[in-house]
Structures are given as structure tokens and as C-alpha cells.
């Protein structure tokens, strides 16, 4: 046994020697082509050049769709859809970070990026919303963000550079300009030519919304995938289930959405009936111009930075059946989606409202602190 091990050891040493020579030859050959100096790195040095945990994805996009049609017996259609930046260029300057939490680390969510910019001196730390962010996202250890549960997946979408020139040292004189640049860092323009319904033979159609256009700005978009296992739980009318759909089963794991946005110009022509053969408008209806959606007024602006807010959760649902006799308590069948804990906060400006084709506005309407809360939807198929 000793002899065998010794021989094995000798062969292994020879193999390692051959491998070392071959590896050295490959490195030398590669160096002659690259003209770069290669250096051996120990584990300590190597640890300094590897990437951090998580993914960073920078996004530039321009999207056009000629038509989307949902067909049942008749159909609904959307035509001439596009997503670009304002002015028709790319929707860009968008960065998404993807992280799976260990339950300990602090991850970027919400306006934690804004708090970090303020701590670096690029934003005024005494401004009301900024001061709120510095407190809200402070992890107590010199960082900014929030801790999530172990196994949760966090996707945080915001700006790459917040419109700030970081090559210039932070200067208090630039803080107001930096704030405005941050609010306008990610712009988008959504257009839709027509939305309507068609008969099954496609000979008759009604246009419900025409010439939809919205120009706006993204604050952030957080997508949190909560990892609570594959079980379901029953909902009820108890206070703890307020905001959830009642008396069904919903999954313990769910998707949580948190969107902050601001619309500066929304135009739409509405309720127009179209003759598909002759191709003209037979009864032009409601028209809205220069609509704004934001959160700059009222009693709920703290921490909003002027952005409107949409929050909700999405989970698989069970027990959405036509009759209770079809439901088996021993077998949970996913037969729908629950969209719940819907919370929307906004101010809504309607400076132009007109009917018919005269273009003359009937006046202006303004909503302040328009809030939807503890709202739920359940979506399922039916016979």
C-alpha cells in the first residue's frame, strides 16, 4: 500500500509539473498576443476584484406594437402603442438592481438612493422630504435601505445617475438644481392610437379611447418577491385581513409592488364610435387635455417628492368558484389571481375637459388627496 501511494504521489507530481508547464506556456502565449502584464493573485488580492452580490442592469428601450388583440367571442384591441422617452428617443437612464436577501444585509428600496445622495452632500438634508428619507432609510450602521426577510428577492428600478454630475464635488449651491434633476432623471412617453371592441366577425367595432398620450417621470419601481413557502391561508373579515379579498385562499408567498411616478401631460380622446367600413368618427365624445397626476398638494405629501404612488400585492388565489359544492377543502386548486392591499395616493389636475368636437373646455377640475386604500381585486376565468 505504501509503495502504491508513493508511486501515485510521484505520478501526481509529474502530472502537476506537466500541467504547470502547459499552463505557463498558455499564459506566455496569451501574453504575447495581449501585450499585457499578468500577475498571480493570492486569495486576498482576488477577493478585491470579484463582483459584489446581486445584479445591476442598465436599461435603454424603445417599444412599438402595431396591435394587441384579446379574443373571446368578440375581442378587445389596442393599436399603435409605443413606449419611448419624451421627444421620441429612447427611454433610458434606467437602472435595475436585483438582490436575494439573506435577512441581514441592507438593500436599496424606495428613496434610499435619495438619502444616500443627501448624505454625500448632493441634496439639501434639511429639505422636508430629504430629511424624511434620511430618517426612514437609515439602517443605523452608516447605510441606507431596508432589510428584507431571508430568501426574499428585491428588484429596485430607479435612475443610473439621477441627472447629477458626480465628477463635480458636492456643493450646497447646486442642491436645488440637483433636486430638480433627480425628479426628472427618468422620463417616459406612452402613446396609444386606439383602444376598442370588435364583433366576432370583425365587421363592427367601437373605439372607446383614441389618441392616448402620457408624458411623465419615474421616481422608482420596487418589485419584492416574498418567499414564505408554497402554502395557502384563508382570508376572513378580521381586522388583520383588511385589504385582502374575503373568504378565499391566497398564497403565503406573493409579489409586492411599489411605484412612484409623476405625469406632467396626459391627453386622450374618449368614447368615439368608429365606422370600420367608411372610417369616420360618428359620435365624438369626451376629450381631456394637459392632465397632471402628482402628489404636490394636501396632507399626504411627506416623503413623496411630488410623485403619485401606487402600491399593491399579487398572489395566487383559490376557492373562486361558481358554487361552494365545487370546492374541496382537501385539495387547493389555483383558479385565479388576487390583487390586494391596493393603495393609491395622488393629486389629479384636469385643466381641460370638453365634449363633442368643438374643443371648448367646460372648465377645470382638481382633486387633492385622492386616495384609494384597502382595495382588492380577484381575477379568474368563468364559463
C-alpha positions in Angstrom: 0.0 0.0 0.0 2.9 2.3 0.8 4.5 1.6 -2.5 1.3 2.2 -4.4 0.7 5.5 -2.6 4.3 6.6 -3.2 4.0 5.8 -7.0 0.7 7.6 -7.1 2.2 10.6 -5.5 5.1 10.6 -7.9 2.7 10.4 -10.9 0.6 13.2 -9.4 3.7 15.4 -9.0 4.7 14.7 -12.6 1.1 15.5 -13.8 1.1 18.7 -11.8 4.5 19.5 -13.3 3.3 18.9 -16.8 0.1 20.9 -16.1 2.2 23.8 -14.7 4.4 23.8 -17.8 1.4 23.7 -20.1 -0.4 26.4 -18.1 2.7 28.5 -18.2 3.0 28.1 -21.9 -0.6 29.1 -22.5 -0.1 32.2 -20.3 3.1 33.1 -22.1 1.4 32.7 -25.5 -1.6 34.7 -24.4 0.7 37.5 -23.0 2.5 37.8 -26.4 -0.8 38.5 -28.1 -2.3 40.8 -25.4 0.9 42.7 -24.6 -0.5 42.9 -21.0 1.4 42.1 -17.8 -0.2 39.1 -16.0 0.4 38.8 -12.2 -0.5 35.9 -9.9 -3.2 36.9 -7.4 -3.5 35.3 -4.0 -6.9 34.8 -2.3 -6.7 38.1 -0.5 -6.0 40.1 -3.7 -8.6 38.1 -5.7 -11.3 39.0 -3.2 -10.8 42.7 -4.0 -11.7 42.3 -7.7 -14.7 40.0 -7.7 -18.1 41.4 -8.1 -20.4 42.2 -5.3 -23.5 40.1 -4.6 -26.5 40.8 -6.8 -27.1 42.1 -10.4 -27.1 45.6 -11.8 -28.9 46.0 -15.1 -28.8 49.3 -17.1 -31.8 49.7 -19.5 -32.3 51.6 -22.7 -35.5 50.8 -24.6 -37.9 51.9 -27.3 -41.0 49.8 -27.9 -43.6 49.9 -30.7 -46.6 47.5 -31.1 -48.9 47.7 -34.1 -51.8 45.9 -32.4 -52.6 43.7 -29.4 -56.0 41.9 -29.6 -57.7 39.9 -26.8 -60.1 37.4 -28.3 -63.0 35.8 -26.5 -66.2 35.6 -28.6 -65.7 39.1 -29.8 -62.5 40.9 -29.0 -60.7 43.9 -27.5 -57.9 45.6 -29.4 -55.1 48.1 -28.8 -53.4 49.7 -31.8 -50.3 51.9 -32.4 -48.8 51.5 -29.0 -45.3 52.9 -28.2 -43.1 53.5 -25.2 -40.2 56.0 -25.6 -38.6 58.8 -23.9 -40.1 62.3 -24.0 -39.4 63.7 -27.5 -39.4 60.2 -29.1 -35.9 59.0 -28.2 -35.0 56.1 -26.0 -36.4 55.6 -22.6 -33.0 55.4 -20.9 -31.1 56.3 -17.7 -32.8 53.4 -16.0 -31.0 51.1 -13.6 -32.4 47.9 -12.0 -30.6 46.1 -9.1 -31.6 42.5 -8.3 -30.8 41.1 -4.9 -31.7 38.0 -3.0 -31.8 38.9 0.7 -30.1 36.9 3.5 -32.3 38.7 6.1 -29.3 40.6 7.4 -28.0 42.9 4.7 -29.5 46.3 3.9 -30.8 46.6 0.3 -31.8 49.6 -1.8 -35.5 50.2 -1.9 -37.8 53.3 -2.2 -36.0 56.6 -1.9 -32.9 55.1 -0.2 -30.8 56.4 -3.1 -32.0 59.9 -2.4 -31.0 59.6 1.3 -27.5 58.4 0.2 -27.2 61.4 -2.2 -28.1 63.7 0.7 -25.5 62.1 3.0 -22.9 62.8 0.3 -23.9 66.5 0.2 -25.6 66.5 -3.3 -29.0 67.2 -1.8 -30.2 69.5 0.9 -30.5 67.4 4.1 -32.8 70.0 5.7 -35.4 69.9 2.9 -38.6 68.3 4.2 -38.8 65.2 2.0 -35.0 64.6 2.1 -34.9 64.9 5.9 -37.7 62.3 6.0 -35.7 59.9 3.7 -32.6 60.3 5.8 -34.5 59.0 8.8 -36.8 56.5 7.0 -34.0 54.6 5.3 -31.1 54.9 7.8 -30.1 51.4 8.8 -28.2 52.6 11.9 -24.8 51.3 10.5 -24.0 54.1 8.1 -26.0 52.7 5.2 -29.4 53.4 3.7 -32.1 51.0 2.6 -34.3 48.3 4.2 -33.7 44.8 5.5 -35.9 42.1 4.0 -36.7 38.6 5.0 -34.3 35.7 4.3 -34.9 34.5 0.8 -36.9 37.5 -0.5 -36.0 38.8 -3.9 -35.8 42.5 -4.4 -35.8 44.3 -7.7 -35.2 48.1 -7.4 -35.7 50.2 -10.5 -34.5 53.8 -10.5 -32.1 56.1 -12.3 -28.5 55.5 -13.2 -27.2 58.9 -12.3 -30.2 61.0 -11.1 -29.2 63.7 -13.5 -26.3 64.7 -11.3 -22.7 65.3 -12.5 -20.7 63.2 -9.9 -17.4 64.4 -11.4 -18.1 67.7 -9.7 -17.7 67.8 -5.9 -20.9 68.2 -3.9 -21.7 71.9 -3.5 -24.6 73.4 -1.4 -25.2 75.9 -4.2 -26.1 73.1 -6.6 -28.6 71.3 -4.2 -31.8 72.9 -5.6 -30.7 72.1 -9.2 -29.8 68.6 -8.2 -33.2 68.0 -6.6 -35.0 69.1 -9.8 -32.6 67.0 -11.9 -33.3 64.0 -9.7 -37.1 64.4 -10.1 -36.8 64.5 -13.9 -34.0 61.9 -14.3 -36.1 59.1 -15.9 -38.7 60.3 -18.4 -41.2 58.3 -20.5 -43.8 58.8 -23.2 -46.6 56.3 -23.7 -48.8 56.6 -26.8 -51.7 54.6 -28.0 -53.6 55.2 -31.2 -56.9 53.3 -30.4 -58.5 51.0 -27.9 -61.9 49.4 -28.6 -64.0 46.4 -29.1 -64.9 44.3 -32.1 -67.6 41.8 -33.1 -66.6 38.2 -33.7 -66.9 38.7 -37.5 -64.8 41.9 -37.2 -67.4 43.8 -39.2 -68.4 46.1 -36.4 -66.1 47.8 -33.9 -66.4 50.6 -31.4 -63.5 52.8 -30.4 -63.5 53.5 -26.7 -60.3 55.5 -26.3 -58.4 57.3 -29.1 -55.2 59.3 -29.3 -54.0 58.5 -25.8 -50.7 60.2 -24.8 -48.9 60.5 -21.5 -45.6 62.1 -20.7 -44.2 61.5 -17.2 -41.3 60.7 -14.9 -40.4 57.7 -12.8 -39.5 58.0 -9.2 -38.8 54.4 -8.6 -40.4 51.0 -9.0 -39.8 48.2 -6.5 -40.8 44.6 -7.1 -40.4 42.4 -4.0 -41.0 38.6 -4.3 -41.8 37.5 -0.7 -40.6 34.0 -0.1 -43.0 32.5 2.5 -43.2 29.0 1.1 -45.8 27.2 -1.0 -48.7 27.1 1.4 -52.0 29.0 1.3 -54.1 30.6 4.0 -57.7 31.5 4.3 -58.9 35.1 4.4 -61.7 36.5 6.5 -63.2 39.7 7.6 -60.9 40.1 10.6 -59.0 43.4 11.0 -55.8 41.7 10.1 -57.1 40.8 6.7 -58.4 44.3 5.8 -57.4 44.9 2.2 -57.4 41.2 1.2 -60.2 39.6 -0.7 -62.6 37.9 1.7 -63.3 34.2 2.2 -60.9 32.6 -0.3 -57.5 31.1 0.0 -54.4 33.1 -1.1 -50.8 32.1 -1.3 -48.4 32.8 1.6 -45.8 33.9 -0.9 -46.7 36.9 -3.0 -45.3 39.8 -5.2 -45.3 43.3 -3.7 -45.3 46.3 -6.0 -44.4 49.9 -5.1 -44.4 52.5 -7.8 -43.7 56.3 -7.6 -44.4 58.3 -10.7 -45.4 61.8 -11.9 -47.5 62.6 -15.1 -46.9 66.0 -16.5 -49.1 65.9 -19.6 -51.9 63.4 -20.4 -54.2 63.8 -23.4 -56.9 61.5 -24.5 -59.9 61.4 -26.9 -62.6 59.2 -25.4 -65.9 57.4 -26.3 -65.7 57.7 -30.1 -67.7 55.4 -32.3 -65.9 54.4 -35.5 -67.5 53.1 -38.7 -65.0 50.4 -39.8 -66.2 50.5 -43.4 -66.4 54.2 -44.0 -63.6 55.0 -41.5 -65.0 58.2 -39.9 -66.0 59.3 -36.4 -69.8 59.2 -36.0 -70.1 60.4 -32.3 -67.1 62.2 -30.9 -67.2 62.3 -27.1 -65.1 63.3 -24.1 -61.7 64.9 -24.6 -59.1 65.6 -21.8 -56.0 67.8 -22.3 -53.0 68.7 -20.2 -53.9 66.4 -17.3 -51.4 66.1 -14.4 -51.1 63.3 -11.8 -48.8 64.0 -8.9 -48.7 64.5 -5.1 -47.7 68.1 -4.6 -50.8 69.3 -2.6 -52.7 68.3 0.5 -51.9 66.5 3.7 -50.1 63.4 2.4 -47.1 64.8 0.6 -44.4 63.9 3.2 -41.9 61.6 1.6 -43.5 61.7 -1.8 -41.1 64.1 -3.5 -44.1 65.2 -5.5 -44.7 61.7 -7.0 -48.0 59.9 -7.1 -48.0 56.5 -5.5 -49.3 53.0 -6.5 -48.8 50.0 -4.1 -50.3 46.5 -4.3 -49.7 42.8 -3.7 -50.3 39.9 -6.1 -50.8 36.3 -5.0 -52.2 33.1 -6.4 -55.8 32.6 -5.2 -58.0 29.5 -4.7 -61.7 28.9 -3.9 -63.1 31.3 -6.6 -65.8 29.0 -7.8 -69.3 29.3 -9.1 -70.8 27.2 -6.3 -69.5 26.0 -2.9 -70.1 22.4 -3.9 -67.2 22.6 -6.5 -64.7 23.5 -3.8 -62.7 20.8 -2.0 -61.2 21.8 1.3 -58.6 19.0 1.0 -57.4 20.0 -2.5 -56.3 23.5 -3.1 -56.7 24.4 -6.8 -55.3 27.7 -8.0 -58.1 29.2 -10.0 -57.3 33.0 -10.0 -55.1 35.9 -9.0 -55.7 38.1 -6.1 -54.5 41.7 -6.4 -54.9 43.2 -2.9 -53.7 45.9 -0.5 -54.1 48.3 -3.4 -53.2 51.8 -2.1 -53.1 54.8 -4.5 -52.3 58.4 -3.5 -52.4 61.3 -5.9 -53.5 64.8 -6.8 -55.3 65.0 -10.1 -55.4 68.1 -12.3 -57.9 68.4 -15.2 -57.5 71.8 -16.7 -59.3 71.0 -20.0 -62.5 69.0 -20.3 -64.5 69.2 -23.5 -67.3 67.2 -25.2 -68.1 66.9 -28.8 -65.8 68.2 -31.5 -65.8 71.9 -30.6 -62.7 71.7 -28.4 -64.2 74.2 -26.0 -63.5 73.3 -22.4 -66.3 73.3 -19.9 -64.0 74.3 -17.1 -61.2 72.9 -14.8 -61.4 70.2 -12.1 -58.8 69.5 -9.4 -58.7 66.6 -7.0 -56.5 66.8 -3.9 -55.5 63.8 -1.7 -57.4 61.4 -4.0 -56.7 58.1 -2.1 -57.8 54.5 -2.8 -56.9 52.1 0.1 -57.6 48.6 1.4 -58.8 47.7 -2.0 -58.7 44.2 -3.6 -59.4 42.5 -6.9 -59.8 38.8 -7.7 -59.3 37.8 -11.4 -60.4 34.4 -12.6 -61.9 32.7 -15.7 -65.6 31.8 -16.0 -67.7 29.6 -18.2 
